Amino acid sequence: MKPEQSLPIRCDFCGACVAVCPVDAIQLDEAHWRLFAERCTQCEACVMVCPMNALEMKHEEPV
């Protein structure tokens, strides 16, 4: 699993997800966010704290 932006895009770039991520897996600039998936521990803190419900956990498809 990994956090992904939910559709429709609701992010208002408030930075709440960045502030709670214990492993600095999310980077935010003025109009974009980036997930460093290799750092993500799937704790879901970013999903739970987002006031816009802009993130959700997605299961990765098996290869």
N, C-alpha and C positions, 0 to 999 in steps of 0.2 A: 504494500500500500504506500501511497505517497499523497501529499496534499496537492490539490489542483484547484484552479480557479473554477468556480461554478458558473454555469451559463444560465441566464444572461449575466454578463460581467457587471458585478456590483461594487467592486473595490473602490473605495474613496481615498486610498493611500494614507490612512490615518497612522499606520505604523504599529498598531496594537500587536499584530502577529510577530513583528520583528522584536518587539520588547519582551515577549514571553518565550520566545524560542530559546531553549536551554543550550542549543548547540550551534547557534548562529547559522541556521540553514536557510534563512530567508534574507534577501537583500532588497531594499526598496529605494527607488529614486523618484523623481517627480511624477512620472506617469507609467512606471513599469515595476513589476516585482519579479524576482528570480528565485527559484528554489534550487539549492544545492542538494540534490537527492542523496548523494553519497553521505552527507552529514545527517540527514533526517532520521530520527529514531521512531517515528510514527507515534509520538506521545499525544498528538492531537490538540496540544495547547493552542496552536494557532487557529484551529477550527473553532474551538470553544470560545475564544476571546473575541473573535471577529464580530463587530457590531452590525455589519452589513450582510452576514452569512455568505461571504464571498468565497470561502474556501470549503472544500469537502475532501474527504479521503477517498481515493480511487484505488481499487484493486488492480494490480498490474496483470495483464493477460499472460497466462503461461505460454512459454515458447515451445 
